[in-house]
Amino acid sequence: MTHIAKAPATALAGTLEANFDGLVGPTHNYAGLSFGNVASQNNEKSVANPRAAAQQGLRKMKRLADLGFAQGVLPPQERPSMRLLRELGFTGKDADAIARAAKDAPELLAAASSASAMWTANAATVSPSADTPERRVHFTPANLCSKLHRAIEHESTRRTLGAIFADPSHFVVHDALPGTPALGDEGAANHTRFCAQYGERGVEFFVYGRSEYRRGPEPKRFPARQTFEASRAIAQRHGLTDETTVFAQQTPEVIDAGVFHNDVIAVGNRSTLFCHERAFVDQKHVYDELRRKLGAHGAPFDVIEVPDAQVSVADAVSSYLFNSQLLSRADGKQILVVPQECRENPRVAVYLDELAAKSGPIDEVLVFDLRESMKNGGGPACLRLRVVLSEAERAAVAPGVWMNDALFGRLDAWIEKHYRDRLAPQDLADPALLVESRTALDELTQILSLGSLYDFQR
């Protein structure tokens, strides 16, 4: 069922969409920290393989770069976070603080050690310069305030984005929104941009799970992480207008089924939305509004809606069919990048074979082994942050982060040198893990030419 592209893709002339994938960090483990993420909870306390996780993600990046897609790399964050442990009262030498946390509050050590920043779809919401009033690319790091292990990420995310997208004539990197439940923000996992061409003005689609101040349906089993108020605040901050934004609510029932972010039930690219029929509240109205606003910009709107009778929500969650990447080739056709689990679910496999055989906007399906990430609830879409860039903006990006043969070779060797091939939750108590992680990250900043990103380097 693996379909290889009929011809290698090449970058679109002028403006294109780049994907910046997060490198999996050395402390990748299965602590089961994410309530509402079914895979994370199901694999809690199992043994992880950080080396394999990092290699799987790296090979996806290299394969897509080889196909001609613009592919960048985002470095991991420092873990365990000694800053968090010390803010929580664990004092003394680093080894002593880790030992005390492991004994007295292992759940806090697990939060401080999570490698969850690998899922860079949650890093930020990005608006391209074609949509913003002063024609600069805007980034708002996600506050991720619904989970402790993720709420500690945004300051480092801002620092990293500021180093990679440093030219203020092209880029604006904001601070995260205030970390209050009323402004819960999960980043690009709940945001999609539609357009005719990447360099043209588009319509930005914000999906939320609940509203703090508006009455409406909410999930009953799992929390809704993204609020309407956060989505609206980011649109205002980025200078978007009513004509270039659409806000939609996720169906509460699918959140309760494990769809903790919109990118578990829908993915979009240019003028195509690929989604489940139960993705949104008042779904027909959502389609109509997107079609109307895109039409005002001269763009079509195509919906590929997957029927529940063919692929259930449970199938979508277990396979991560919609946590896929939808990428445009130079000839206008699109490749759907899916995880191996889609081949192993018989209903999803049949659907994808039928999809690839049809004449439509998606005609290729590319399958990747991302098993280590998937066991924690992160598929291809979770691992990447999409950034639309003009030629001038692309030239202003820190050059050392672009994937090519040389960078792949150096990163592959770096992973082999520094990463463990086994990490169980109890191994987080090993103080050597901090030393190993810092040694690896110090070398990585030199490989990527990003300077002193981390607290321990300052």
C-alpha positions as CSV (number, residue, x, y, z in Angstrom):
1,M,0.0,0.0,0.0
2,T,3.0,2.3,0.0
3,H,2.8,4.5,-3.0
4,I,6.0,6.2,-4.2
5,A,5.7,9.6,-5.9
6,K,5.4,9.3,-9.7
7,A,8.1,12.1,-10.1
8,P,10.3,13.9,-7.5
9,A,8.7,17.0,-6.1
10,T,10.5,20.3,-6.5
11,A,10.1,23.5,-4.6
12,L,7.4,25.8,-5.8
13,A,8.7,28.9,-7.5
14,G,8.9,31.9,-5.2
15,T,6.9,31.4,-2.0
16,L,6.7,27.9,-0.6
17,E,5.7,26.1,2.6
18,A,8.6,24.7,4.6
19,N,8.2,22.1,7.3
20,F,10.4,22.4,10.5
21,D,10.5,19.1,12.3
22,G,11.5,18.7,15.9
23,L,14.4,16.5,16.7
24,V,13.4,14.0,19.3
25,G,15.3,14.7,22.5
26,P,17.6,12.3,24.5
27,T,15.0,11.9,27.3
28,H,12.2,10.5,25.1
29,N,10.2,8.2,27.4
30,Y,6.6,7.0,28.1
31,A,5.5,8.5,31.3
32,G,1.8,8.8,30.3
33,L,1.6,12.5,31.1
34,S,-1.0,13.6,28.6
35,F,-4.5,12.9,29.9
36,G,-6.8,12.8,26.8
37,N,-4.1,11.4,24.5
38,V,-5.1,7.8,24.3
39,A,-1.8,6.5,22.9
40,S,0.1,8.3,25.7
41,Q,-2.0,6.7,28.4
42,N,-2.1,3.3,26.8
43,N,1.7,3.1,26.7
44,E,2.4,4.6,30.1
45,K,5.5,3.0,31.9
46,S,6.6,1.1,28.8
47,V,10.3,1.2,27.7
48,A,11.2,3.8,25.1
49,N,14.1,3.8,22.6
50,P,15.2,7.5,22.3
51,R,17.8,6.6,19.6
52,A,15.3,4.9,17.4
53,A,12.8,7.7,18.0
54,A,15.3,10.4,16.9
55,Q,16.4,8.3,13.9
56,Q,12.8,7.7,12.7
57,G,12.1,11.4,12.8
58,L,15.3,12.3,11.1
59,R,14.7,9.8,8.3
60,K,11.3,11.3,7.6
61,M,12.9,14.7,7.3
62,K,15.6,13.5,4.9
63,R,13.1,11.6,2.7
64,L,10.9,14.6,2.3
65,A,14.0,16.9,1.6
66,D,15.1,14.3,-1.0
67,L,11.7,14.7,-2.7
68,G,12.3,18.4,-3.0
69,F,10.3,19.8,-0.1
70,A,11.8,22.5,2.0
71,Q,12.7,20.8,5.3
72,G,14.1,22.4,8.4
73,V,15.2,21.1,11.8
74,L,14.2,22.4,15.3
75,P,16.4,21.4,18.2
76,P,15.1,19.6,21.3
77,Q,14.8,21.5,24.6
78,E,17.0,20.9,27.6
79,R,15.6,18.0,29.7
80,P,15.4,17.3,32.5
81,S,14.5,21.0,33.2
82,M,16.5,21.9,36.2
83,R,14.8,25.3,36.1
84,L,11.4,23.7,36.8
85,L,12.7,21.4,39.5
86,R,14.4,24.3,41.3
87,E,11.3,26.5,41.0
88,L,9.4,23.6,42.6
89,G,11.8,23.6,45.6
90,F,14.3,20.9,44.8
91,T,17.6,22.4,45.8
92,G,21.3,21.4,46.1
93,K,23.5,20.0,43.3
94,D,21.8,18.9,40.2
95,A,22.2,15.2,41.1
96,D,20.8,15.8,44.6
97,A,17.7,17.7,43.2
98,I,17.0,14.9,40.7
99,A,17.4,12.2,43.4
100,R,15.0,14.0,45.8
101,A,12.4,14.6,43.1
102,A,12.6,10.9,42.1
103,K,12.0,9.9,45.7
104,D,9.4,12.5,46.8
105,A,7.6,13.5,43.6
106,P,8.4,11.2,40.6
107,E,5.5,12.7,38.7
108,L,7.2,16.1,38.8
109,L,10.5,14.6,37.6
110,A,8.7,13.0,34.8
111,A,7.2,16.3,33.8
112,A,10.6,18.0,34.0
113,S,12.1,15.2,31.8
114,S,9.5,15.0,29.0
115,A,10.7,15.3,25.4
116,S,7.3,16.5,24.3
117,A,8.8,19.6,22.5
118,M,9.6,17.1,19.7
119,W,6.0,17.7,18.6
120,T,6.5,21.1,17.0
121,A,3.0,21.4,15.7
122,N,2.4,22.6,19.2
123,A,5.4,25.0,19.2
124,A,3.6,28.0,17.7
125,T,0.9,29.4,15.5
126,V,2.4,30.9,12.3
127,S,0.8,33.5,10.0
128,P,2.7,34.1,6.7
129,S,3.6,37.6,5.5
130,A,0.9,37.4,2.7
131,D,-1.7,37.5,5.5
132,T,-0.3,40.1,7.8
133,P,-0.6,43.9,7.4
134,E,3.1,44.8,7.5
135,R,4.1,41.7,5.4
136,R,6.1,39.9,8.0
137,V,5.8,36.3,9.2
138,H,4.3,36.2,12.7
139,F,5.0,33.5,15.3
140,T,3.1,33.1,18.6
141,P,4.6,30.3,20.8
142,A,1.9,28.2,22.3
143,N,1.5,28.5,26.1
144,L,0.4,24.8,26.4
145,C,-1.0,25.7,29.8
146,S,-3.2,22.6,30.1
147,K,-0.3,20.3,30.9
148,L,2.6,21.0,33.2
149,H,5.2,19.1,31.1
150,R,4.3,21.3,28.1
151,A,3.6,24.6,29.9
152,I,7.4,24.8,30.5
153,E,8.2,24.9,26.8
154,H,7.2,28.2,25.5
155,E,10.1,30.4,26.7
156,S,12.6,28.0,25.1
157,T,10.5,27.8,22.0
158,R,10.5,31.6,21.7
159,R,14.3,31.6,22.1
160,T,14.7,29.0,19.5
161,L,12.4,30.6,17.0
162,G,14.1,33.9,17.6
163,A,17.5,32.4,16.8
164,I,16.2,30.7,13.6
165,F,14.0,33.5,12.4
166,A,16.1,36.4,13.6
167,D,15.7,39.1,11.0
168,P,13.2,41.6,12.3
169,S,12.5,42.9,8.8
170,H,11.0,39.6,7.9
171,F,9.9,37.9,11.2
172,V,8.0,38.8,14.4
173,V,8.4,36.3,17.2
174,H,5.9,37.1,20.0
175,D,5.7,36.0,23.6
176,A,3.2,33.3,24.4
177,L,-0.3,34.3,25.5
178,P,-0.8,34.5,29.3
179,G,-0.8,31.0,30.7
180,T,-4.4,31.0,32.0
181,P,-7.0,28.4,31.2
182,A,-9.1,31.1,29.5
183,L,-6.3,31.5,26.9
184,G,-5.3,27.9,26.6
185,D,-3.3,27.7,23.3
186,E,-1.9,24.5,21.7
187,G,-0.4,26.1,18.6
188,A,-0.6,25.0,15.0
189,A,-2.1,21.7,15.9
190,N,-5.4,23.6,15.9
191,H,-4.6,25.9,13.0
192,T,-4.6,25.5,9.2
193,R,-4.1,28.0,6.4
194,F,-6.0,27.7,3.1
195,C,-5.0,29.5,-0.1
196,A,-4.8,29.2,-3.8
197,Q,-1.0,29.6,-3.9
198,Y,1.2,29.9,-0.8
199,G,2.3,33.4,-1.7
200,E,-1.2,34.7,-2.1
201,R,-3.5,36.0,0.7
202,G,-5.2,33.1,2.4
203,V,-7.8,32.2,5.0
204,E,-6.6,31.1,8.4
205,F,-8.7,28.4,10.1
206,F,-8.7,28.3,13.9
207,V,-10.2,25.3,15.6
208,Y,-11.0,25.4,19.4
209,G,-12.5,22.9,21.9
210,R,-14.3,25.3,24.2
211,S,-14.9,28.9,25.0
212,E,-14.3,30.4,28.4
213,Y,-17.1,33.0,28.1
214,R,-19.5,31.7,25.5
215,R,-22.0,29.0,26.3
216,G,-21.7,25.9,24.2
217,P,-21.2,22.2,24.2
218,E,-18.1,20.8,25.9
219,P,-16.5,17.4,26.2
220,K,-17.4,15.4,29.3
221,R,-14.5,12.9,29.6
222,F,-11.4,14.7,28.4
223,P,-10.5,18.4,28.7
224,A,-10.7,20.7,25.7
225,R,-7.3,22.3,25.5
226,Q,-7.7,25.1,23.0
227,T,-10.1,28.0,23.7
228,F,-11.8,30.3,21.3
229,E,-10.5,33.3,23.2
230,A,-6.9,32.1,22.6
231,S,-7.5,31.6,18.9
232,R,-9.1,35.0,18.6
233,A,-6.3,36.7,20.5
234,I,-3.7,35.2,18.1
235,A,-5.6,36.3,15.1
236,Q,-5.8,39.8,16.5
237,R,-2.1,39.8,17.4
238,H,-1.1,38.8,13.9
239,G,-3.2,41.5,12.4
240,L,-5.7,39.1,10.6
241,T,-9.1,40.3,9.6
242,D,-12.6,38.9,9.6
243,E,-12.2,38.3,5.9
244,T,-9.1,36.1,6.4
245,T,-10.2,34.1,9.4
246,V,-12.7,31.3,10.2
247,F,-13.2,29.9,13.7
248,A,-14.7,26.5,14.2
249,Q,-15.4,24.3,17.2
250,Q,-14.3,20.7,17.5
251,T,-17.1,18.2,18.1
252,P,-17.0,17.5,21.9
253,E,-17.7,13.8,21.4
254,V,-14.6,13.3,19.3
255,I,-12.4,15.0,22.0
256,D,-13.9,12.5,24.4
257,A,-12.8,9.8,22.0
258,G,-9.2,10.9,22.1
259,V,-9.1,13.7,19.5
260,F,-7.2,16.1,21.8
261,H,-6.1,18.4,18.9
262,N,-7.7,19.2,15.6
263,D,-4.8,17.6,13.7
264,V,-6.0,14.2,15.0
265,I,-9.2,14.6,13.0
266,A,-8.4,17.0,10.1
267,V,-5.5,18.3,7.9
268,G,-5.5,20.9,5.3
269,N,-3.2,22.2,2.6
270,R,-3.7,25.1,0.1
271,S,-7.4,24.7,-1.1
272,T,-7.9,21.1,0.3
273,L,-9.4,20.0,3.6
274,F,-9.1,16.3,4.5
275,C,-11.2,15.5,7.5
276,H,-13.6,13.1,9.2
277,E,-17.3,13.7,8.9
278,R,-17.5,14.3,12.7
279,A,-14.7,16.8,13.0
280,F,-16.6,20.0,13.6
281,V,-19.7,21.4,15.2
282,D,-22.1,22.5,12.4
283,Q,-19.7,21.1,9.8
284,K,-21.7,22.2,6.8
285,H,-21.6,25.8,8.0
286,V,-17.9,25.5,8.5
287,Y,-17.4,24.4,4.9
288,D,-19.7,27.1,3.6
289,E,-17.8,29.8,5.4
290,L,-14.4,28.6,4.3
291,R,-15.7,28.3,0.7
292,R,-17.1,31.8,0.7
293,K,-14.1,33.5,2.2
294,L,-11.6,31.6,0.0
295,G,-13.8,32.4,-3.0
296,A,-13.5,36.1,-2.2
297,H,-9.7,35.7,-2.7
298,G,-10.2,33.7,-5.9
299,A,-9.4,30.4,-4.4
300,P,-11.4,27.1,-4.7
301,F,-12.2,24.9,-1.8
302,D,-12.1,21.1,-1.9
303,V,-13.3,18.9,0.9
304,I,-12.4,15.2,1.2
305,E,-14.7,14.1,4.0
306,V,-14.2,10.6,5.3
307,P,-17.4,8.8,6.3
308,D,-17.7,7.5,9.8
309,A,-19.2,4.3,8.3
310,Q,-15.9,3.7,6.5
311,V,-13.4,5.0,9.0
312,S,-14.7,5.4,12.6
313,V,-13.3,8.0,15.0
314,A,-11.7,5.2,16.9
315,D,-10.0,4.1,13.7
316,A,-8.8,7.6,13.1
317,V,-7.4,7.9,16.7
318,S,-5.6,4.5,16.6
319,S,-4.1,4.9,13.1
320,Y,-3.6,8.7,13.1
321,L,-5.0,8.9,9.6
322,F,-5.6,12.6,9.8
323,N,-2.4,13.4,11.8
324,S,-0.7,13.3,8.4
325,Q,1.1,15.8,6.2
326,L,-0.5,17.0,3.1
327,L,2.2,18.3,0.8
328,S,1.9,20.0,-2.6
329,R,4.1,18.7,-5.5
330,A,5.3,21.0,-8.2
331,D,2.7,19.6,-10.6
332,G,-0.2,20.6,-8.3
333,K,-0.9,17.1,-7.0
334,Q,-0.6,16.3,-3.3
335,I,1.2,13.7,-1.3
336,L,-0.4,12.4,2.0
337,V,2.3,11.4,4.5
338,V,0.9,8.9,7.0
339,P,2.3,6.7,9.8
340,Q,2.9,2.9,9.4
341,E,-0.2,2.3,11.7
342,C,-2.4,3.3,8.8
343,R,-1.3,0.2,6.9
344,E,-2.0,-1.9,10.0
345,N,-5.6,-0.9,10.4
346,P,-7.6,-2.8,7.7
347,R,-10.3,-0.2,7.3
348,V,-7.9,2.7,7.0
349,A,-5.7,0.7,4.6
350,V,-8.7,0.0,2.3
351,Y,-9.7,3.7,2.5
352,L,-6.2,4.9,1.6
353,D,-5.9,2.5,-1.4
354,E,-9.3,3.8,-2.7
355,L,-8.2,7.4,-2.1
356,A,-5.0,7.0,-4.1
357,A,-6.8,5.2,-6.9
358,K,-9.3,8.0,-7.4
359,S,-8.8,11.1,-9.6
360,G,-8.6,13.9,-7.1
361,P,-6.3,16.3,-5.3
362,I,-4.5,13.5,-3.4
363,D,-2.9,10.9,-5.6
364,E,0.1,9.6,-3.5
365,V,0.3,8.1,-0.1
366,L,3.7,7.9,1.5
367,V,4.1,5.7,4.7
368,F,6.7,6.2,7.4
369,D,7.7,4.2,10.5
370,L,7.3,6.6,13.4
371,R,6.5,4.0,15.9
372,E,8.3,5.6,18.9
373,S,6.6,8.9,18.4
374,M,3.2,7.2,17.7
375,K,3.3,5.3,21.0
376,N,3.2,8.7,22.8
377,G,0.5,10.0,20.5
378,G,2.4,11.9,17.9
379,G,2.3,11.2,14.2
380,P,3.8,13.0,11.1
381,A,1.7,16.2,11.6
382,C,2.7,16.5,15.3
383,L,6.3,16.4,14.4
384,R,6.3,19.5,12.1
385,L,5.7,23.2,12.2
386,R,4.6,24.7,8.8
387,V,6.1,28.0,7.8
388,V,5.2,29.7,4.5
389,L,8.3,31.6,3.3
390,S,9.0,33.9,0.3
391,E,12.4,33.6,-1.3
392,A,13.7,36.6,0.7
393,E,12.4,35.2,3.9
394,R,13.9,31.8,3.2
395,A,17.3,33.4,2.7
396,A,16.9,35.1,6.1
397,V,16.4,31.8,8.0
398,A,19.4,30.6,9.9
399,P,21.2,28.5,7.2
400,G,22.4,25.7,9.4
401,V,18.9,24.2,10.1
402,W,18.0,23.3,6.5
403,M,18.1,19.5,5.9
404,N,20.5,18.2,3.2
405,D,22.9,15.3,2.8
406,A,25.6,16.9,4.9
407,L,23.3,17.8,7.8
408,F,21.7,14.4,7.8
409,G,25.0,12.7,8.1
410,R,26.1,14.8,11.0
411,L,22.8,14.5,12.8
412,D,22.7,10.7,12.3
413,A,26.2,10.3,13.7
414,W,25.3,12.7,16.6
415,I,22.3,10.5,17.5
416,E,24.3,7.3,17.4
417,K,26.9,8.9,19.7
418,H,24.7,10.5,22.3
419,Y,21.4,8.7,22.6
420,R,20.4,5.7,24.7
421,D,18.6,2.8,23.0
422,R,16.6,2.1,26.1
423,L,14.9,4.4,28.6
424,A,12.3,3.4,31.2
425,P,10.5,5.8,33.5
426,Q,12.7,4.8,36.4
427,D,15.8,5.7,34.4
428,L,14.8,9.4,34.7
429,A,16.3,9.3,38.2
430,D,19.7,8.7,36.8
431,P,21.7,11.9,37.1
432,A,23.9,10.9,34.2
433,L,21.0,11.4,31.9
434,L,21.2,15.2,32.5
435,V,24.9,15.2,31.7
436,E,24.4,13.1,28.6
437,S,21.6,15.4,27.4
438,R,23.6,18.6,28.0
439,T,26.6,17.2,26.2
440,A,24.5,16.3,23.2
441,L,22.7,19.6,23.1
442,D,25.9,21.6,23.4
443,E,27.3,19.7,20.4
444,L,24.0,20.1,18.5
445,T,24.0,23.9,18.7
446,Q,27.4,23.8,17.1
447,I,26.1,21.5,14.3
448,L,23.1,23.8,13.6
449,S,25.2,27.0,14.2
450,L,22.5,28.4,16.5
451,G,24.8,29.8,19.3
452,S,24.0,29.5,23.0
453,L,20.3,28.4,23.1
454,Y,20.2,26.7,26.5
455,D,20.4,27.9,30.1
456,F,23.4,25.7,30.8
457,Q,25.3,27.4,28.0
458,R,24.8,30.8,29.4
